[in-house]
Amino acid sequence: MPAISLRLPDEIEARLAEEARIEGRPRSEVVREAIAEYITRRERERFMAELVAEAQAYYRDPEACREALELAEEAIVTGNEALDIAEGRRPGEPWPEETGEKWWR
């Protein structure tokens, strides 16, 4: 494993030493974990920024919006049928609230 050297302000070094003491781990292990978490977070932030940019570009396209709306409307029926089955109703059967029944029987 390659080694790196870095300088830390006294306050950060003291906080690092305290964290390592509390965790009962070497400072280098705490630093490795912090760097790995930082890099993972930054990668996730970049990915999300790219995803948002793509979504914004997609929503500016009227044809794409129309197609997405059509797909969503088709999925509502299927989703509602699955929910009915999961809740013990036959697809299309009214909800207990619609019939005046108590849902907490």
MARZAGU-381628 format. One record per atom (N, C-alpha, C, O): x negated, y, z negated; residue in three letters; residue number from 0. Coordinates in nm, 3 decimals, m for minus. Layout:
REM residues N
((X,Y,Z),"ALA",NUM) ...
This chain:
REM residues 105
((m0.086,m0.117,0.000),"MET",0) ((0.000,0.000,0.000),"MET",0) ((m0.091,0.123,0.000),"MET",0) ((m0.177,0.137,m0.086),"MET",0) ((m0.070,0.213,0.097),"PRO",1) ((m0.153,0.333,0.102),"PRO",1) ((m0.126,0.423,m0.020),"PRO",1) ((m0.016,0.423,m0.076),"PRO",1) ((m0.225,0.497,m0.058),"ALA",2) ((m0.213,0.590,m0.170),"ALA",2) ((m0.208,0.732,m0.116),"ALA",2) ((m0.273,0.764,m0.016),"ALA",2) ((m0.131,0.817,m0.183),"ILE",3) ((m0.130,0.959,m0.148),"ILE",3) ((m0.159,1.038,m0.274),"ILE",3) ((m0.142,0.989,m0.386),"ILE",3) ((m0.202,1.158,m0.254),"SER",4) ((m0.231,1.246,m0.367),"SER",4) ((m0.150,1.373,m0.346),"SER",4) ((m0.141,1.425,m0.235),"SER",4) ((m0.092,1.423,m0.454),"LEU",5) ((m0.019,1.548,m0.442),"LEU",5) ((m0.031,1.627,m0.571),"LEU",5) ((m0.056,1.572,m0.679),"LEU",5) ((m0.013,1.755,m0.558),"ARG",6) ((m0.019,1.844,m0.674),"ARG",6) ((0.123,1.882,m0.712),"ARG",6) ((0.206,1.915,m0.626),"ARG",6) ((0.149,1.877,m0.841),"LEU",7) ((0.281,1.914,m0.891),"LEU",7) ((0.269,2.031,m0.987),"LEU",7) ((0.172,2.040,m1.063),"LEU",7) ((0.366,2.121,m0.985),"PRO",8) ((0.368,2.225,m1.087),"PRO",8) ((0.379,2.159,m1.225),"PRO",8) ((0.435,2.051,m1.238),"PRO",8) ((0.325,2.224,m1.325),"ASP",9) ((0.324,2.169,m1.461),"ASP",9) ((0.464,2.127,m1.507),"ASP",9) ((0.481,2.021,m1.567),"ASP",9) ((0.564,2.210,m1.478),"GLU",10) ((0.700,2.179,m1.523),"GLU",10) ((0.752,2.049,m1.461),"GLU",10) ((0.812,1.967,m1.531),"GLU",10) ((0.729,2.030,m1.331),"ILE",11) ((0.776,1.908,m1.265),"ILE",11) ((0.698,1.787,m1.315),"ILE",11) ((0.756,1.680,m1.335),"ILE",11) ((0.570,1.802,m1.336),"GLU",12) ((0.488,1.692,m1.387),"GLU",12) ((0.537,1.652,m1.526),"GLU",12) ((0.544,1.533,m1.557),"GLU",12) ((0.572,1.749,m1.609),"ALA",13) ((0.622,1.719,m1.744),"ALA",13) ((0.756,1.646,m1.737),"ALA",13) ((0.781,1.552,m1.811),"ALA",13) ((0.842,1.692,m1.646),"ARG",14) ((0.972,1.626,m1.630),"ARG",14) ((0.954,1.484,m1.577),"ARG",14) ((1.025,1.392,m1.619),"ARG",14) ((0.861,1.465,m1.485),"LEU",15) ((0.831,1.333,m1.431),"LEU",15) ((0.781,1.241,m1.542),"LEU",15) ((0.826,1.128,m1.556),"LEU",15) ((0.687,1.291,m1.622),"ALA",16) ((0.632,1.211,m1.731),"ALA",16) ((0.742,1.173,m1.830),"ALA",16) ((0.745,1.060,m1.878),"ALA",16) ((0.830,1.265,m1.860),"GLU",17) ((0.940,1.238,m1.953),"GLU",17) ((1.035,1.133,m1.896),"GLU",17) ((1.078,1.041,m1.967),"GLU",17) ((1.068,1.146,m1.769),"GLU",18) ((1.157,1.049,m1.704),"GLU",18) ((1.093,0.910,m1.705),"GLU",18) ((1.160,0.811,m1.735),"GLU",18) ((0.966,0.902,m1.672),"ALA",19) ((0.895,0.774,m1.672),"ALA",19) ((0.895,0.714,m1.813),"ALA",19) ((0.913,0.593,m1.830),"ALA",19) ((0.875,0.799,m1.914),"ARG",20) ((0.877,0.751,m2.053),"ARG",20) ((1.014,0.696,m2.089),"ARG",20) ((1.025,0.587,m2.146),"ARG",20) ((1.119,0.771,m2.056),"ILE",21) ((1.256,0.728,m2.087),"ILE",21) ((1.289,0.597,m2.017),"ILE",21) ((1.349,0.507,m2.076),"ILE",21) ((1.250,0.586,m1.891),"GLU",22) ((1.279,0.467,m1.812),"GLU",22) ((1.187,0.350,m1.847),"GLU",22) ((1.217,0.235,m1.816),"GLU",22) ((1.075,0.380,m1.910),"GLY",23) ((0.979,0.276,m1.943),"GLY",23) ((0.909,0.221,m1.819),"GLY",23) ((0.878,0.102,m1.811),"GLY",23) ((0.886,0.310,m1.724),"ARG",24) ((0.822,0.271,m1.598),"ARG",24) ((0.706,0.365,m1.570),"ARG",24) ((0.700,0.475,m1.624),"ARG",24) ((0.613,0.322,m1.485),"PRO",25) ((0.502,0.411,m1.448),"PRO",25) ((0.553,0.531,m1.366),"PRO",25) ((0.654,0.522,m1.297),"PRO",25) ((0.482,0.641,m1.377),"ARG",26) ((0.519,0.760,m1.301),"ARG",26) ((0.521,0.732,m1.151),"ARG",26) ((0.610,0.779,m1.080),"ARG",26) ((0.424,0.654,m1.104),"SER",27) ((0.418,0.624,m0.960),"SER",27) ((0.544,0.552,m0.913),"SER",27) ((0.590,0.574,m0.801),"SER",27) ((0.598,0.465,m0.996),"GLU",28) ((0.719,0.393,m0.959),"GLU",28) ((0.838,0.489,m0.952),"GLU",28) ((0.921,0.480,m0.861),"GLU",28) ((0.847,0.581,m1.047),"VAL",29) ((0.955,0.680,m1.046),"VAL",29) ((0.943,0.768,m0.921),"VAL",29) ((1.044,0.799,m0.857),"VAL",29) ((0.821,0.808,m0.887),"VAL",30) ((0.798,0.891,m0.768),"VAL",30) ((0.835,0.815,m0.641),"VAL",30) ((0.901,0.870,m0.553),"VAL",30) ((0.794,0.687,m0.631),"ARG",31) ((0.828,0.607,m0.513),"ARG",31) ((0.980,0.598,m0.495),"ARG",31) ((1.032,0.614,m0.385),"ARG",31) ((1.049,0.572,m0.605),"GLU",32) ((1.195,0.562,m0.599),"GLU",32) ((1.257,0.696,m0.558),"GLU",32) ((1.350,0.699,m0.477),"GLU",32) ((1.206,0.805,m0.614),"ALA",33) ((1.261,0.937,m0.581),"ALA",33) ((1.238,0.970,m0.433),"ALA",33) ((1.327,1.024,m0.367),"ALA",33) ((1.122,0.938,m0.381),"ILE",34) ((1.093,0.965,m0.240),"ILE",34) ((1.183,0.880,m0.151),"ILE",34) ((1.236,0.930,m0.052),"ILE",34) ((1.200,0.753,m0.185),"ALA",35) ((1.286,0.665,m0.105),"ALA",35) ((1.429,0.716,m0.105),"ALA",35) ((1.494,0.719,0.000),"ALA",35) ((1.480,0.758,m0.221),"GLU",36) ((1.616,0.811,m0.229),"GLU",36) ((1.629,0.940,m0.149),"GLU",36) ((1.730,0.962,m0.082),"GLU",36) ((1.528,1.025,m0.155),"TYR",37) ((1.530,1.151,m0.080),"TYR",37) ((1.535,1.124,0.070),"TYR",37) ((1.615,1.184,0.142),"TYR",37) ((1.451,1.034,0.117),"ILE",38) ((1.447,1.004,0.260),"ILE",38) ((1.579,0.943,0.305),"ILE",38) ((1.631,0.979,0.411),"ILE",38) ((1.634,0.851,0.227),"THR",39) ((1.763,0.791,0.260),"THR",39) ((1.872,0.897,0.266),"THR",39) ((1.954,0.896,0.359),"THR",39) ((1.874,0.988,0.169),"ARG",40) ((1.975,1.095,0.168),"ARG",40) ((1.961,1.184,0.290),"ARG",40) ((2.062,1.219,0.353),"ARG",40) ((1.839,1.222,0.325),"ARG",41) ((1.817,1.308,0.442),"ARG",41) ((1.860,1.238,0.572),"ARG",41) ((1.920,1.300,0.659),"ARG",41) ((1.827,1.108,0.583),"GLU",42) ((1.869,1.033,0.702),"GLU",42) ((2.022,1.031,0.712),"GLU",42) ((2.079,1.050,0.819),"GLU",42) ((2.088,1.007,0.598),"ARG",43) ((2.234,1.004,0.596),"ARG",43) ((2.291,1.141,0.632),"ARG",43) ((2.389,1.149,0.706),"ARG",43) ((2.231,1.248,0.582),"GLU",44) ((2.278,1.384,0.614),"GLU",44) ((2.264,1.413,0.763),"GLU",44) ((2.354,1.471,0.824),"GLU",44) ((2.151,1.371,0.822),"ARG",45) ((2.133,1.392,0.967),"ARG",45) ((2.235,1.311,1.046),"ARG",45) ((2.293,1.362,1.142),"ARG",45) ((2.257,1.187,1.005),"PHE",46) ((2.355,1.103,1.074),"PHE",46) ((2.494,1.167,1.066),"PHE",46) ((2.565,1.173,1.167),"PHE",46) ((2.533,1.213,0.948),"MET",47) ((2.665,1.275,0.931),"MET",47) ((2.676,1.403,1.013),"MET",47) ((2.781,1.430,1.070),"MET",47) ((2.570,1.481,1.021),"ALA",48) ((2.572,1.603,1.101),"ALA",48) ((2.591,1.569,1.248),"ALA",48) ((2.666,1.637,1.319),"ALA",48) ((2.525,1.464,1.295),"GLU",49) ((2.543,1.420,1.434),"GLU",49) ((2.685,1.371,1.457),"GLU",49) ((2.745,1.399,1.561),"GLU",49) ((2.739,1.298,1.361),"LEU",50) ((2.875,1.247,1.371),"LEU",50) ((2.976,1.361,1.378),"LEU",50) ((3.069,1.358,1.458),"LEU",50) ((2.957,1.462,1.293),"VAL",51) ((3.046,1.578,1.293),"VAL",51) ((3.037,1.652,1.426),"VAL",51) ((3.138,1.693,1.482),"VAL",51) ((2.916,1.670,1.477),"ALA",52) ((2.898,1.739,1.605),"ALA",52) ((2.969,1.664,1.718),"ALA",52) ((3.034,1.725,1.803),"ALA",52) ((2.957,1.531,1.718),"GLU",53) ((3.025,1.450,1.819),"GLU",53) ((3.176,1.462,1.805),"GLU",53) ((3.247,1.476,1.905),"GLU",53) ((3.225,1.457,1.683),"ALA",54) ((3.370,1.468,1.661),"ALA",54) ((3.421,1.605,1.705),"ALA",54) ((3.527,1.614,1.767),"ALA",54) ((3.346,1.710,1.673),"GLN",55) ((3.388,1.844,1.715),"GLN",55) ((3.392,1.855,1.867),"GLN",55) ((3.485,1.914,1.922),"GLN",55) ((3.293,1.799,1.934),"ALA",56) ((3.292,1.801,2.080),"ALA",56) ((3.410,1.721,2.135),"ALA",56) ((3.472,1.761,2.233),"ALA",56) ((3.440,1.610,2.072),"TYR",57) ((3.551,1.525,2.116),"TYR",57) ((3.684,1.599,2.101),"TYR",57) ((3.768,1.594,2.190),"TYR",57) ((3.702,1.667,1.989),"TYR",58) ((3.828,1.737,1.964),"TYR",58) ((3.848,1.858,2.056),"TYR",58) ((3.960,1.907,2.071),"TYR",58) ((3.742,1.905,2.114),"ARG",59) ((3.757,2.016,2.210),"ARG",59) ((3.804,1.968,2.347),"ARG",59) ((3.839,2.048,2.433),"ARG",59) ((3.804,1.836,2.367),"ASP",60) ((3.845,1.777,2.495),"ASP",60) ((3.993,1.742,2.486),"ASP",60) ((4.029,1.648,2.415),"ASP",60) ((4.081,1.815,2.557),"PRO",61) ((4.225,1.790,2.547),"PRO",61) ((4.265,1.648,2.587),"PRO",61) ((4.355,1.590,2.527),"PRO",61) ((4.200,1.592,2.688),"GLU",62) ((4.232,1.456,2.731),"GLU",62) ((4.197,1.355,2.621),"GLU",62) ((4.272,1.260,2.598),"GLU",62) ((4.085,1.375,2.555),"ALA",63) ((4.045,1.286,2.447),"ALA",63) ((4.144,1.295,2.330),"ALA",63) ((4.178,1.194,2.269),"ALA",63) ((4.189,1.416,2.300),"CYS",64) ((4.288,1.434,2.193),"CYS",64) ((4.419,1.364,2.226),"CYS",64) ((4.479,1.300,2.140),"CYS",64) ((4.463,1.375,2.348),"ARG",65) ((4.587,1.309,2.390),"ARG",65) ((4.574,1.157,2.376),"ARG",65) ((4.664,1.091,2.325),"ARG",65) ((4.461,1.103,2.421),"GLU",66) ((4.438,0.960,2.412),"GLU",66) ((4.432,0.913,2.266),"GLU",66) ((4.488,0.809,2.232),"GLU",66) ((4.365,0.990,2.182),"ALA",67) ((4.355,0.955,2.040),"ALA",67) ((4.493,0.955,1.975),"ALA",67) ((4.523,0.867,1.894),"ALA",67) ((4.575,1.052,2.008),"LEU",68) ((4.710,1.060,1.953),"LEU",68) ((4.794,0.940,1.997),"LEU",68) ((4.867,0.882,1.917),"LEU",68) ((4.783,0.901,2.122),"GLU",69) ((4.855,0.784,2.171),"GLU",69) ((4.814,0.658,2.096),"GLU",69) ((4.898,0.577,2.056),"GLU",69) ((4.682,0.641,2.078),"LEU",70) ((4.633,0.523,2.005),"LEU",70) ((4.682,0.524,1.861),"LEU",70) ((4.719,0.419,1.808),"LEU",70) ((4.681,0.640,1.797),"ALA",71) ((4.727,0.650,1.659),"ALA",71) ((4.874,0.616,1.647),"ALA",71) ((4.915,0.546,1.555),"ALA",71) ((4.954,0.664,1.741),"GLU",72) ((5.097,0.636,1.737),"GLU",72) ((5.124,0.487,1.756),"GLU",72) ((5.216,0.432,1.695),"GLU",72) ((5.046,0.421,1.841),"GLU",73) ((5.060,0.277,1.858),"GLU",73) ((5.020,0.202,1.732),"GLU",73) ((5.082,0.101,1.697),"GLU",73) ((4.917,0.249,1.664),"ALA",74) ((4.866,0.182,1.545),"ALA",74) ((4.960,0.197,1.426),"ALA",74) ((4.960,0.112,1.337),"ALA",74) ((5.040,0.303,1.422),"ILE",75) ((5.131,0.325,1.309),"ILE",75) ((5.227,0.207,1.296),"ILE",75) ((5.250,0.158,1.185),"ILE",75) ((5.283,0.161,1.407),"VAL",76) ((5.378,0.050,1.402),"VAL",76) ((5.311,m0.074,1.344),"VAL",76) ((5.364,m0.137,1.253),"VAL",76) ((5.195,m0.109,1.396),"THR",77) ((5.122,m0.226,1.348),"THR",77) ((5.084,m0.212,1.202),"THR",77) ((5.097,m0.306,1.124),"THR",77) ((5.037,m0.093,1.165),"GLY",78) ((4.998,m0.069,1.026),"GLY",78) ((5.116,m0.080,0.932),"GLY",78) ((5.104,m0.136,0.823),"GLY",78) ((5.230,m0.027,0.973),"ASN",79) ((5.349,m0.034,0.888),"ASN",79) ((5.396,m0.178,0.873),"ASN",79) ((5.438,m0.218,0.764),"ASN",79) ((5.390,m0.257,0.980),"GLU",80) ((5.428,m0.397,0.972),"GLU",80) ((5.338,m0.473,0.875),"GLU",80) ((5.385,m0.553,0.794),"GLU",80) ((5.208,m0.447,0.883),"ALA",81) ((5.114,m0.513,0.793),"ALA",81) ((5.140,m0.473,0.648),"ALA",81) ((5.132,m0.557,0.558),"ALA",81) ((5.172,m0.348,0.625),"LEU",82) ((5.203,m0.301,0.490),"LEU",82) ((5.329,m0.368,0.438),"LEU",82) ((5.334,m0.410,0.322),"LEU",82) ((5.432,m0.378,0.522),"ASP",83) ((5.555,m0.447,0.481),"ASP",83) ((5.524,m0.589,0.437),"ASP",83) ((5.570,m0.633,0.331),"ASP",83) ((5.448,m0.662,0.516),"ILE",84) ((5.414,m0.801,0.485),"ILE",84) ((5.333,m0.808,0.356),"ILE",84) ((5.360,m0.893,0.271),"ILE",84) ((5.235,m0.720,0.341),"ALA",85) ((5.150,m0.720,0.221),"ALA",85) ((5.232,m0.692,0.095),"ALA",85) ((5.198,m0.740,m0.013),"ALA",85) ((5.339,m0.614,0.108),"GLU",86) ((5.422,m0.579,m0.007),"GLU",86) ((5.541,m0.674,m0.022),"GLU",86) ((5.630,m0.649,m0.103),"GLU",86) ((5.543,m0.785,0.055),"GLY",87) ((5.645,m0.886,0.038),"GLY",87) ((5.776,m0.857,0.107),"GLY",87) ((5.878,m0.918,0.075),"GLY",87) ((5.777,m0.765,0.201),"ARG",88) ((5.899,m0.734,0.278),"ARG",88) ((5.884,m0.788,0.419),"ARG",88) ((5.773,m0.807,0.468),"ARG",88) ((5.996,m0.812,0.482),"ARG",89) ((5.992,m0.844,0.624),"ARG",89) ((5.970,m0.714,0.700),"ARG",89) ((6.022,m0.610,0.660),"ARG",89) ((5.892,m0.717,0.809),"PRO",90) ((5.868,m0.593,0.885),"PRO",90) ((5.999,m0.522,0.920),"PRO",90) ((6.092,m0.582,0.973),"PRO",90) ((6.001,m0.394,0.889),"GLY",91) ((6.118,m0.312,0.919),"GLY",91) ((6.222,m0.309,0.808),"GLY",91) ((6.314,m0.228,0.811),"GLY",91) ((6.207,m0.399,0.710),"GLU",92) ((6.301,m0.402,0.597),"GLU",92) ((6.286,m0.272,0.518),"GLU",92) ((6.175,m0.221,0.504),"GLU",92) ((6.396,m0.217,0.467),"PRO",93) ((6.386,m0.089,0.396),"PRO",93) ((6.307,m0.101,0.265),"PRO",93) ((6.301,m0.208,0.204),"PRO",93) ((6.248,0.009,0.225),"TRP",94) ((6.175,0.016,0.098),"TRP",94) ((6.276,0.014,m0.016),"TRP",94) ((6.389,0.059,0.002),"TRP",94) ((6.238,m0.036,m0.134),"PRO",95) ((6.331,m0.037,m0.247),"PRO",95) ((6.389,0.101,m0.276),"PRO",95) ((6.506,0.112,m0.311),"PRO",95) ((6.310,0.206,m0.262),"GLU",96) ((6.358,0.341,m0.289),"GLU",96) ((6.470,0.380,m0.193),"GLU",96) ((6.559,0.458,m0.228),"GLU",96) ((6.466,0.326,m0.073),"GLU",97) ((6.566,0.358,0.028),"GLU",97) ((6.699,0.288,0.000),"GLU",97) ((6.804,0.334,0.045),"GLU",97) ((6.695,0.176,m0.073),"THR",98) ((6.816,0.101,m0.102),"THR",98) ((6.869,0.130,m0.242),"THR",98) ((6.976,0.082,m0.279),"THR",98) ((6.795,0.209,m0.319),"GLY",99) ((6.837,0.240,m0.456),"GLY",99) ((6.787,0.138,m0.557),"GLY",99) ((6.817,0.151,m0.676),"GLY",99) ((6.711,0.038,m0.513),"GLU",100) ((6.657,m0.062,m0.605),"GLU",100) ((6.541,m0.004,m0.684),"GLU",100) ((6.477,0.092,m0.640),"GLU",100) ((6.515,m0.062,m0.799),"LYS",101) ((6.400,m0.022,m0.880),"LYS",101) ((6.278,m0.098,m0.830),"LYS",101) ((6.286,m0.219,m0.809),"LYS",101) ((6.168,m0.030,m0.811),"TRP",102) ((6.047,m0.095,m0.762),"TRP",102) ((5.974,m0.171,m0.872),"TRP",102) ((5.886,m0.252,m0.842),"TRP",102) ((6.008,m0.147,m0.997),"TRP",103) ((5.933,m0.204,m1.108),"TRP",103) ((5.996,m0.330,m1.166),"TRP",103) ((5.964,m0.368,m1.278),"TRP",103) ((6.086,m0.393,m1.093),"ARG",104) ((6.153,m0.514,m1.145),"ARG",104) ((6.057,m0.615,m1.197),"ARG",104) ((6.098,m0.721,m1.244),"ARG",104) 
